[in-house]
Every structure is written in structure tokens, then in C-alpha cells.
Amino acid sequence: MLIRSVLIYICALIVIRLMGKRQIGEMQPFEFVITLIIADLACVPMAELSVPLVHGLVPILSLLIVHFLICVLSRKFMFARYLLTGKPAIVITPKGIDYKELKSLNMTLDDLMELVRGCNVYSLSQISYAILETNGKMCVISKSECEPPTREDLKVKVSQNSLPMNIIMDGKLMQENVEIAGLKSALLNDCLDKASVKKIEDVLIMTIDANGEVFIQGKNAKECFSFQVDYNGGGKW
């Protein structure tokens, strides 16, 4: 039973991963149904030794093929896409709530307000448009006068954001990342000194971005450190 459970688990894990990252997060209706069926199919051969193992693996792999076929149909034919996933629905316009659209979606006003609050908007008067996507997620477009000003609006000069590079993870130096970032040993030691860390093994995480912004936290430290360094090796990633 242990061997059967491990094999079914590995098979189901591979199938879910092959279906794509969205299968783990925000799923379309047909993806959600396939995921539920896979979960049910995996349980039977795990617990019932009288059921051949192949009777669990074949249906799961068959659903993977069905999933790929549905994805191909959705990409090639618009009607198939609308049939399987539906269309985004505009539930709030500048004129207010579209009550007919809400009724067609079987949504109540409480459901609508809950989704709106999930977008960090708490007043309907601030909304220009609200769109309910096919995966059930709400997207809100605020009115222009309610949007916060950007740095460009305020004429504030800022450095271009960059993706931080992981230099140390759980006490281990990421040598490949160090080479990509062009980080010298002297600068690395200076950063450790500023964070009051004696050796690399004591570091929980250290990152640096192309602008020289460093973040360090020790494994047993009660606080983290973030500071700027004179760094000319950035911008390579």
C-alpha cells in the first residue's frame, strides 16, 4: 500500500505540474473539474489493494491528455474558449452596479462587496469599472481622481527597480549567483560586518539588487538589516 500510494502521488504531482502553474492557483472551470476528478481517482487505488494500480494511473494520464486537447481547442477556436471558460463580466460601470449582470452570475450584493474589498477598495464611489474574470477574480479600475499619484506625477527621480539576487540562502553561499552579480569577496565581508554576522553559515538570507540595496538576516538574529552599498557590478541580470 505504501508503494502504491507513493506511485500514485508522484503520478498525480507530475500531471498537475504539466498542466501549468495556473492549475495550482487561479483555475478555469474545466481545470477545476479535472483537478477534482484526479483527486478522487488517486484515492481508490491507494486504499484498495484489490484494485490494480494501472486502473488508477491510466485514468489520471488520460485526463492529462484531455486537458491538453481542451487547451488546444481553447487557443484555436474562440467559441470553444467561451464555452469552456465563459467571458469576463463587467459588473460595475460609471453608471453604477449592473444588477442584471449580477443576477445572471448568481451573485448577491454581499458577494460583490466582498470581492471589491479584496481589491482594497471600500467605497463604490471610487470605482470606475469592476470586471469579474472567468476564474472568479475581481479586477477594479478606480476613478482617476481616486488613484494615488505616481512618482512620475510628482516629478521625483528614482533609480530603476531591479530583481534582488539571492547571495546567501540558509547559511549557504550561492556561488553561481555571486558570479552573475559580480560580487567581490571584500564587499561581501563588509556587508556581513554591517549586519553583525561573523560567518556565512550564520546568515539566513542575503540579497543584493543592481542598485546596491542589500538585505541580510541572521539565523538567530532578532532583526534584519537593509542598507545601501557602493556597488558597480549590478545590472547584469
VMD Tcl script that draws the C-alpha trace (Angstrom):
set ca {
  {0.00 0.00 0.00}
  {2.90 2.36 0.77}
  {4.47 1.76 -2.65}
  {1.14 2.20 -4.43}
  {0.47 5.46 -2.57}
  {3.89 6.86 -3.46}
  {3.50 5.94 -7.14}
  {0.02 7.47 -7.36}
  {1.24 10.61 -5.58}
  {4.19 11.02 -7.95}
  {1.94 10.47 -10.97}
  {-0.66 12.99 -9.78}
  {2.07 15.53 -8.92}
  {3.63 15.23 -12.38}
  {0.24 15.61 -14.07}
  {-0.65 18.74 -12.06}
  {2.77 20.27 -12.82}
  {2.39 19.52 -16.54}
  {-0.97 21.26 -16.53}
  {0.79 24.53 -15.66}
  {1.17 26.90 -12.72}
  {-2.35 28.25 -13.07}
  {-3.63 24.80 -12.16}
  {-2.24 25.38 -8.67}
  {-3.65 28.90 -8.26}
  {-6.42 30.52 -10.26}
  {-8.17 27.81 -12.25}
  {-10.69 27.94 -15.04}
  {-13.85 25.82 -14.55}
  {-12.66 22.90 -16.72}
  {-9.30 22.87 -14.88}
  {-11.04 22.81 -11.52}
  {-13.22 19.86 -12.57}
  {-10.22 17.87 -13.84}
  {-8.32 18.54 -10.61}
  {-11.23 17.27 -8.50}
  {-11.53 14.12 -10.60}
  {-7.78 13.44 -10.34}
  {-8.02 13.69 -6.55}
  {-10.87 11.19 -6.50}
  {-9.18 8.78 -8.91}
  {-5.97 8.81 -6.87}
  {-7.71 7.78 -3.63}
  {-9.19 4.49 -4.80}
  {-6.01 2.59 -5.87}
  {-4.17 3.98 -2.85}
  {-6.54 2.43 -0.33}
  {-7.95 -0.59 -2.20}
  {-5.31 -3.25 -2.78}
  {-7.81 -5.27 -4.83}
  {-7.87 -2.50 -7.46}
  {-4.97 -2.86 -9.94}
  {-2.54 0.05 -9.82}
  {-2.88 0.61 -13.55}
  {-6.60 1.36 -13.02}
  {-5.56 4.48 -11.17}
  {-2.65 5.58 -13.34}
  {-4.34 5.24 -16.73}
  {-7.38 7.44 -15.93}
  {-5.14 10.16 -14.46}
  {-2.89 10.18 -17.54}
  {-6.00 10.13 -19.74}
  {-7.24 13.30 -18.04}
  {-3.88 14.92 -18.79}
  {-4.44 14.24 -22.49}
  {-7.99 15.59 -22.24}
  {-6.65 18.73 -20.57}
  {-4.16 19.34 -23.38}
  {-6.87 18.80 -26.01}
  {-9.16 21.30 -24.29}
  {-6.32 23.84 -24.12}
  {-5.64 23.42 -27.85}
  {-9.34 23.90 -28.66}
  {-9.45 26.99 -26.47}
  {-6.47 28.52 -28.25}
  {-7.64 27.77 -31.78}
  {-11.39 28.35 -31.56}
  {-12.99 31.35 -29.90}
  {-16.38 29.66 -29.44}
  {-14.72 26.75 -27.60}
  {-12.95 29.20 -25.31}
  {-16.17 30.99 -24.42}
  {-18.00 27.68 -24.00}
  {-15.40 26.25 -21.62}
  {-14.31 29.32 -19.67}
  {-17.04 31.92 -20.27}
  {-16.46 35.64 -20.73}
  {-15.32 38.36 -18.33}
  {-18.34 40.24 -16.98}
  {-18.48 43.98 -16.24}
  {-20.45 44.24 -13.01}
  {-19.79 47.92 -12.20}
  {-19.69 50.77 -14.73}
  {-19.51 54.57 -14.29}
  {-23.32 54.43 -14.12}
  {-23.25 52.09 -11.13}
  {-23.83 48.40 -10.43}
  {-25.14 46.32 -13.32}
  {-27.80 44.42 -11.39}
  {-28.89 42.32 -14.40}
  {-25.35 41.09 -14.85}
  {-25.16 40.22 -11.16}
  {-28.34 38.16 -11.43}
  {-27.01 36.31 -14.49}
  {-23.88 35.43 -12.50}
  {-25.94 34.27 -9.49}
  {-24.14 36.82 -7.32}
  {-25.52 38.80 -4.44}
  {-24.56 42.31 -3.44}
  {-22.71 40.83 -0.46}
  {-20.65 38.70 -2.84}
  {-19.86 41.76 -4.92}
  {-18.80 43.85 -1.93}
  {-16.60 41.04 -0.65}
  {-14.76 40.84 -3.97}
  {-14.42 44.63 -4.14}
  {-12.93 44.75 -0.64}
  {-10.49 42.07 -1.74}
  {-9.16 44.64 -4.24}
  {-8.52 47.10 -1.36}
  {-11.42 49.32 -2.43}
  {-14.04 50.06 0.21}
  {-16.30 52.61 -1.46}
  {-18.28 52.05 -4.65}
  {-17.96 55.76 -5.39}
  {-14.24 55.22 -6.07}
  {-14.84 52.62 -8.80}
  {-15.00 53.39 -12.49}
  {-15.22 49.77 -13.67}
  {-15.24 46.38 -11.94}
  {-14.70 43.27 -14.04}
  {-15.29 39.71 -12.88}
  {-12.79 37.48 -14.68}
  {-13.55 33.95 -15.83}
  {-11.53 32.46 -12.94}
  {-13.65 34.33 -10.38}
  {-11.12 37.07 -9.66}
  {-12.30 40.68 -9.49}
  {-10.38 43.47 -11.24}
  {-11.17 47.06 -10.26}
  {-10.35 50.24 -12.21}
  {-10.52 53.21 -9.87}
  {-11.64 56.65 -10.91}
  {-8.77 58.92 -11.94}
  {-9.28 61.30 -9.02}
  {-9.13 58.38 -6.57}
  {-5.86 56.93 -7.79}
  {-2.72 57.73 -5.76}
  {-0.15 59.92 -7.52}
  {2.87 58.18 -9.02}
  {6.47 59.29 -8.68}
  {6.31 60.36 -12.30}
  {3.35 62.62 -11.49}
  {5.32 64.16 -8.62}
  {8.45 64.57 -10.79}
  {10.52 62.52 -8.34}
  {13.70 60.99 -9.72}
  {14.15 57.36 -8.72}
  {16.51 54.53 -9.56}
  {15.21 51.79 -11.81}
  {13.94 48.80 -9.82}
  {15.78 45.52 -10.27}
  {15.28 41.95 -9.18}
  {17.26 41.14 -5.99}
  {19.80 38.34 -6.39}
  {19.98 35.66 -3.69}
  {23.58 35.61 -2.43}
  {23.25 33.51 0.73}
  {20.38 31.13 1.46}
  {20.13 29.27 4.76}
  {23.85 29.57 5.51}
  {25.00 28.53 2.02}
  {26.76 30.82 -0.46}
  {25.10 30.75 -3.89}
  {28.34 30.74 -5.87}
  {26.66 30.90 -9.27}
  {24.64 33.96 -8.23}
  {27.78 35.60 -6.79}
  {29.49 35.24 -10.17}
  {26.47 36.57 -12.07}
  {26.22 39.56 -9.74}
  {29.97 40.19 -9.88}
  {30.10 40.46 -6.09}
  {33.62 40.72 -4.69}
  {34.69 38.92 -1.51}
  {35.68 42.20 0.14}
  {32.23 43.71 -0.42}
  {30.57 40.51 0.82}
  {32.58 40.62 4.05}
  {31.75 44.31 4.53}
  {28.05 43.51 4.23}
  {28.34 40.76 6.84}
  {30.15 43.14 9.19}
  {27.40 45.76 8.84}
  {24.84 43.12 9.77}
  {26.96 41.98 12.74}
  {27.30 38.49 11.28}
  {30.61 36.69 11.72}
  {30.35 33.95 9.11}
  {28.25 32.89 6.15}
  {26.86 29.86 8.00}
  {25.09 32.23 10.42}
  {23.17 34.02 7.63}
  {19.56 33.06 6.98}
  {19.29 35.11 3.78}
  {21.22 37.80 1.96}
  {20.15 39.53 -1.25}
  {21.50 42.41 -3.33}
  {19.97 44.23 -6.28}
  {21.53 46.13 -9.17}
  {21.26 49.42 -7.25}
  {23.33 48.12 -4.33}
  {20.40 47.60 -1.93}
  {21.38 44.81 0.47}
  {19.09 42.78 2.74}
  {20.57 40.48 5.40}
  {19.04 38.49 8.22}
  {20.92 36.15 10.51}
  {19.55 32.77 11.55}
  {19.29 33.70 15.22}
  {19.04 37.47 14.76}
  {16.18 39.40 16.33}
  {16.17 41.92 13.49}
  {17.05 42.21 9.82}
  {19.34 44.73 8.11}
  {18.77 46.69 4.93}
  {21.33 49.17 3.65}
  {22.89 50.66 0.53}
  {26.40 49.83 -0.67}
  {28.62 51.25 -3.38}
  {28.15 48.54 -5.94}
  {29.15 48.76 -9.59}
  {28.58 45.18 -10.60}
  {24.80 45.34 -10.92}
  {22.60 45.37 -13.96}
  {23.86 42.03 -15.35}
  {20.74 40.04 -14.56}
}
mol new
graphics top color blue
foreach p $ca { graphics top sphere $p radius 0.5 }
foreach p [lrange $ca 0 end-1] q [lrange $ca 1 end] { graphics top cylinder $p $q radius 0.2 }
display resetview
